[in-house]
Amino acid sequence: MIATADDGTRLHYVVAGSGPPLVLVGGKTSSIEGAWWRYIPPLSQQFKVIAFDNRGAGQSDKPDVPYSIPLMATDAAAVLRAAGETSAHWFGISLGGMILQQLALDRPDAVRSLILGATHCGGERRAAPAAEVPGLADSPLRRYANLYEPHFILDHAQWVAEDARHFGKMPLHAIIRQDQAVKQHNLCDRLGDIRQPVLILHGRQDQLVPVARGEELQRGLPNARLRILDPAGHQFHSEQFATVLPLVIRFVEDVESHTSHRGTENRG
C-alpha cells in the first residue's frame, strides 16, 4: 500500500492483523523487511500492525532533497491517516525513535504510547570502542560487529546471517540524506513535554548509541521506564527477540487497559 506524504513523496506501508493499532518505524537504512520481519507475524496476532519504509528506504520514494526529523514525522502521520487511524501506539528503533519523539511533540493526539529503542534525543556521544573478540576477525559476519554484541555474532551466526538476508540496500544519496536528518536532531530540552507513557529499550553493549543515551531519555521523559537488555548491541530487538516481544505486547496492553479504565471512570 502507498501513502502520500505532504510533499508528494510516496511511502510504502503494510497492515497486518486487527486490534489496537501499533505502528513500527525502522532505523537508518532499514526497511520493513529488514527491521520487522521477525515481529510482524506475532504482533499481528494481538494488534493492528502498521509498518512503513521511511523515505529513502525500502519501497518508498528516495528523493534527493534535504530530509529532516520533523519532515519524517509528518511522513509517519501521513501513513497513520492512510491506514485509517487517528492515533496509535508507536515502536521506533534508532532513527525511528527520533521520528517518534518529534511526532509526540508535534501531534500528541496521534500518540497513545511510545516504545523507543536504541535511540537518543540529539547530539553525538560515542561509546567506547568495543574490545577485540577472538575469532570475530575471521567471521564472514564481522561487518556487523557495530550492530550486534560481538559474542552474539560468534555464538548465533545462523541467526545473524538470517537477519542479514533481510537487509536491503539504499542509494548513497538516500543514506546521506537520512544521516543528515539524524545529525540535525536535538530535542533533549523538550522531552519534558512528552507526557504519554514511554518504554525505553536499549542494549547495554550498543556501539552506535551508547546506553547512557537511553538513561538520558529516561531522565528527560516524565512518564518513561527503561529496560536495558544485556547482552545486546544496537540490534537488541533481534538479539533479545524472545525478551523484547513480550515486553512490547505487555506494555501496549497495559496502556490500552489503563486508557479503557479511565474512559469508563469518566463515563461514570
Protein Blocks (a to p, Z undefined) as FASTA:
>chain_A
ZZddfkopacddddededjdddddddehiafklmmmmmmmmmmmmmccdddddehiajbc
cddbdddfklmmmmmmmmmmmnopabdcdddehjlmmmmmmmmmmmmmlpmbdcdehiaf
edjdddddddddehjlmpcklmmmmmpcfklmmmmmmmmmmmmmmpccddfklmmmmmmm
mmmgccklmmmmpmbdcdddddfklcklcfklmmmmmmmpmbbccdddddddfklmmmmm
mmmmmmmmmmmmmmmmmmmmmmmmmmZZ
